Amino acid sequence: MSMDRLIEKIIVKGNPTVVGLDPNLKNIPPYLLEKHVKEHGETLKAAAEAIYEFNVGLIDALYGIVPAVKPQSAYYEMYGVEGINALKRTMDYAKSKGMYVILDVKRGDIGSTASAYADAYLGSVKVGETVIEPFAADCITVNGYLGSDGVLPFVERCKENGKSIFVLVKTSNPSSNELQDLVAGTRTIYQVMAEKTNLWGEDLVGKNGYSDVGFVVGATHPTQLLELRRAHPRQFFLVPGYGAQGATARDLAGAFDRRGLGAIVNSSRGIIFAWQKTDCKTGENFAEAAYDAAVAMRDDLKRYC
Amino acid sequence: MSMDRLIEKIIVKGNPTVVGLDPNLKNIPPYLLEKHVKEHGETLKAAAEAIYEFNVGLIDALYGIVPAVKPQSAYYEMYGVEGINALKRTMDYAKSKGMYVILDVKRGDIGSTASAYADAYLGSVKVGETVIEPFAADCITVNGYLGSDGVLPFVERCKENGKSIFVLVKTSNPSSNELQDLVAGTRTIYQVMAEKTNLWGEDLVGKNGYSDVGFVVGATHPTQLLELRRAHPRQFFLVPGYGAQGATARDLAGAFDRRGLGAIVNSSRGIIFAWQKTDCKTGENFAEAAYDAAVAMRDDLKRYC
């Protein structure tokens, strides 16, 4: 099972961290863009090559201590077709180094379209007789606002192809309360989403006791993290919000089970742009700075799991 | 204002139809793929070239009578980077023929990420001193499950760049009731989403009386269409579900105002794959078949608006 593969990588590394690869050009070391602009001019190609080189440096520095990466698709889509090419190459490179790739795309649509997205990210397409996996993520994030028929195509690909998904339950952003915390009958909307997600994934529980269909729950909501952990012992959590969004390791304590499993915690800016808080103003130390930040985060989290 | 541009195109063509460009390879005429496989082998490149040629044929046949196209991003993402390249080229070609391009991406994320998506589809990025519009859609679809901070970056780009969005309110799929119809207090979730969307777009009402921030409401829900039309006279509707999903023109009557404006109705499979219902088994008549189907749909809709 796919979530088992993630859990085993977390155990081997002793580290429940996923590093978010959100390489906004404004924050990557300027020399990287300058180098590729020399070759390609001020183009999306230059931006994409700078991003890819940045990501390779990060992955080389991190794969020994971090089990997973989570590229945020928006930061690649914003550089157009070239940016998405850099995303694909980044995913391939991370997998070649043994990292588990959670692609953060938050897709969700009507059944036939969800099926097309599922083929894109967790499955394959046929061109003539040739079967091709267009992106081949290990796992993606899914938005369930459309209900079961918008999510089940992703669940089917999990089953068929050994993949995982995390469904948005309670997101980390300040206005997540507007819809997600509304009370319908006796339950909040995020509780309804959690219960539905539990059902969608009930046939996909692996040997570690967790389903291939997990939850996204923000670290910025420690009470809900604990409540959802207790109510849904078979759901693994992808937890954004640590670091730049304000949550601390203590806020996360409720996300873990007695074995110290149950959640993988994302940090993006706090790790990949750690060079900005060092004395090296060129950013040539970005990979070492990311490594140091990842070690500090691991040690911080390990106090609570 | 961007919604005014759409409305003016609808008035000029006398046709409130948007054609969904969802070119699943399984349904496009086989000779198109065969031609490009000869040149590129059984690759994503061949698939993408076949899709692009199909789309160009459709656009050439339709731009005289149809005001807008709605490419569904999933059907391009499923052919990888090459597929997304075909999407971008299709959008550019449709715009060159004067069509309004609604890109159906259903994006939604936390604020900083929503901002990156908004730059990708409705805005621009800077590479050095060069400003580039990566996709340059006229309009996109947005998922509001994350609340205001996940939607407002898109609204800002509407204001800054003369763009529009349609927020998912009540989707056309069978299980849309599971979350969207839950009752919180006195209102359903889709009514809450509608009220929020109304507020997000209240500063962007154009000279035709409609905001640049509209709703997605499925044609499969005629009662809700009428209810939402009455409650939200300033919101233009993007209405999927006509044809292949089962809704008829009569179901749509409630979506329109007294001027016959207020909604644009999508049909995808019913138009672009109309060749499959003709006697021509090679599909070489796909463009004429699409034209005939679009004329029939226009005439069908005009009985009610």
Chai-1 contact restraints between the chains, C-beta under 6 A:
chainA,res_idxA,chainB,res_idxB,connection_type,confidence,min_distance_angstrom,max_distance_angstrom,comment,restraint_id
A,V37,B,G128,contact,1.0,0.0,6.0,A-B,restraint_1
A,E42,B,V127,contact,1.0,0.0,6.0,A-B,restraint_2
A,E42,B,G128,contact,1.0,0.0,6.0,A-B,restraint_3
A,E42,B,T130,contact,1.0,0.0,6.0,A-B,restraint_4
A,L44,B,I132,contact,1.0,0.0,6.0,A-B,restraint_5
A,A47,B,V127,contact,1.0,0.0,6.0,A-B,restraint_6
A,Q72,B,T113,contact,1.0,0.0,6.0,A-B,restraint_7
A,A74,B,T113,contact,1.0,0.0,6.0,A-B,restraint_8
A,A74,B,A116,contact,1.0,0.0,6.0,A-B,restraint_9
A,A74,B,Y117,contact,1.0,0.0,6.0,A-B,restraint_10
A,Y75,B,A116,contact,1.0,0.0,6.0,A-B,restraint_11
A,E77,B,A120,contact,1.0,0.0,6.0,A-B,restraint_12
A,M78,B,A116,contact,1.0,0.0,6.0,A-B,restraint_13
A,M78,B,D119,contact,1.0,0.0,6.0,A-B,restraint_14
A,M78,B,A120,contact,1.0,0.0,6.0,A-B,restraint_15
A,M78,B,V125,contact,1.0,0.0,6.0,A-B,restraint_16
A,G80,B,P134,contact,1.0,0.0,6.0,A-B,restraint_17
A,V81,B,I84,contact,1.0,0.0,6.0,A-B,restraint_18
A,V81,B,N85,contact,1.0,0.0,6.0,A-B,restraint_19
A,V81,B,K88,contact,1.0,0.0,6.0,A-B,restraint_20
A,I84,B,V81,contact,1.0,0.0,6.0,A-B,restraint_21
A,I84,B,I84,contact,1.0,0.0,6.0,A-B,restraint_22
A,N85,B,V81,contact,1.0,0.0,6.0,A-B,restraint_23
A,K88,B,V81,contact,1.0,0.0,6.0,A-B,restraint_24
A,K106,B,D109,contact,1.0,0.0,6.0,A-B,restraint_25
A,D109,B,K106,contact,1.0,0.0,6.0,A-B,restraint_26
A,I110,B,N173,contact,1.0,0.0,6.0,A-B,restraint_27
A,T113,B,Q72,contact,1.0,0.0,6.0,A-B,restraint_28
A,T113,B,A74,contact,1.0,0.0,6.0,A-B,restraint_29
A,A116,B,A74,contact,1.0,0.0,6.0,A-B,restraint_30
A,A116,B,Y75,contact,1.0,0.0,6.0,A-B,restraint_31
A,A116,B,M78,contact,1.0,0.0,6.0,A-B,restraint_32
A,Y117,B,A74,contact,1.0,0.0,6.0,A-B,restraint_33
A,D119,B,M78,contact,1.0,0.0,6.0,A-B,restraint_34
A,A120,B,E77,contact,1.0,0.0,6.0,A-B,restraint_35
A,A120,B,M78,contact,1.0,0.0,6.0,A-B,restraint_36
A,V125,B,M78,contact,1.0,0.0,6.0,A-B,restraint_37
A,V127,B,E42,contact,1.0,0.0,6.0,A-B,restraint_38
A,V127,B,A47,contact,1.0,0.0,6.0,A-B,restraint_39
A,G128,B,V37,contact,1.0,0.0,6.0,A-B,restraint_40
A,G128,B,E42,contact,1.0,0.0,6.0,A-B,restraint_41
A,T130,B,E42,contact,1.0,0.0,6.0,A-B,restraint_42
A,P134,B,G80,contact,1.0,0.0,6.0,A-B,restraint_43
A,N143,B,N143,contact,1.0,0.0,6.0,A-B,restraint_44
A,N143,B,Y145,contact,1.0,0.0,6.0,A-B,restraint_45
A,Y145,B,N143,contact,1.0,0.0,6.0,A-B,restraint_46
A,Y145,B,Y145,contact,1.0,0.0,6.0,A-B,restraint_47
A,Y145,B,L179,contact,1.0,0.0,6.0,A-B,restraint_48
A,L146,B,T171,contact,1.0,0.0,6.0,A-B,restraint_49
A,L146,B,N173,contact,1.0,0.0,6.0,A-B,restraint_50
A,G147,B,S175,contact,1.0,0.0,6.0,A-B,restraint_51
A,G147,B,S176,contact,1.0,0.0,6.0,A-B,restraint_52
A,G147,B,E178,contact,1.0,0.0,6.0,A-B,restraint_53
A,G147,B,L179,contact,1.0,0.0,6.0,A-B,restraint_54
A,S148,B,S175,contact,1.0,0.0,6.0,A-B,restraint_55
A,D149,B,N173,contact,1.0,0.0,6.0,A-B,restraint_56
A,D149,B,P174,contact,1.0,0.0,6.0,A-B,restraint_57
A,D149,B,S175,contact,1.0,0.0,6.0,A-B,restraint_58
A,T171,B,L146,contact,1.0,0.0,6.0,A-B,restraint_59
A,N173,B,I110,contact,1.0,0.0,6.0,A-B,restraint_60
A,N173,B,L146,contact,1.0,0.0,6.0,A-B,restraint_61
A,N173,B,D149,contact,1.0,0.0,6.0,A-B,restraint_62
A,P174,B,D149,contact,1.0,0.0,6.0,A-B,restraint_63
A,S175,B,G147,contact,1.0,0.0,6.0,A-B,restraint_64
A,S175,B,S148,contact,1.0,0.0,6.0,A-B,restraint_65
A,S175,B,D149,contact,1.0,0.0,6.0,A-B,restraint_66
A,S176,B,G147,contact,1.0,0.0,6.0,A-B,restraint_67
A,E178,B,G147,contact,1.0,0.0,6.0,A-B,restraint_68
A,L179,B,Y145,contact,1.0,0.0,6.0,A-B,restraint_69
A,L179,B,G147,contact,1.0,0.0,6.0,A-B,restraint_70
A,L182,B,A184,contact,1.0,0.0,6.0,A-B,restraint_71
A,V183,B,A184,contact,1.0,0.0,6.0,A-B,restraint_72
A,A184,B,L182,contact,1.0,0.0,6.0,A-B,restraint_73
A,A184,B,V183,contact,1.0,0.0,6.0,A-B,restraint_74
A,A184,B,A184,contact,1.0,0.0,6.0,A-B,restraint_75
